[in-house]
Amino acid sequence: MVNNTTLDNLFQLVHALKRQLHQQIEQLNLDITPMHVRVIKIINNITPCTAIDIATVLDRDKAQITRLLSTLIDKGFISKAPNPEDKRSSYLCVTNSGMEIIKKLADIDFVLQEKITHNVSTDEIALFQQLAKQMIHNLCEQ
């Protein structure tokens, strides 16, 4: 049985992580949000990647993704190339300046990972991951 304390703790954890991530990203002076960061990471990890792929991964509508992509293209962090298999879509690629951002983000990820797992055992981390996956599954179940 879940009590309010469990939900409060989850909300506090998510909020603290988002706040830390936002602070770290602000220090890079890139004028992008954590959601932009997620999009860059997705494009870097999925090859080839389209806007539909990003919308699927993030469970967002295409209009939201289009706005995020426009900002990243304008800043020169990603580029578009024609999709030879579907003329209606484009492949998205991380540019050289985007790859510099990816490297900086990897450093931020490492710092946050170290910070969030300080004084937490490997077994506790494994249990947390298992519980988090189960809770996500429970919430996403139809």
PyMOL commands that set and color helices and strands:
alter all, ss='L'
color gray80, all
select helices_A, chain A and resi 4-27+34-45+51-58+62-74+96-116+122-140
alter helices_A, ss='H'
color red, helices_A
select strands_A, chain A and resi 78-82+90-94
alter strands_A, ss='S'
color yellow, strands_A
deselect
rebuild
show_as cartoon
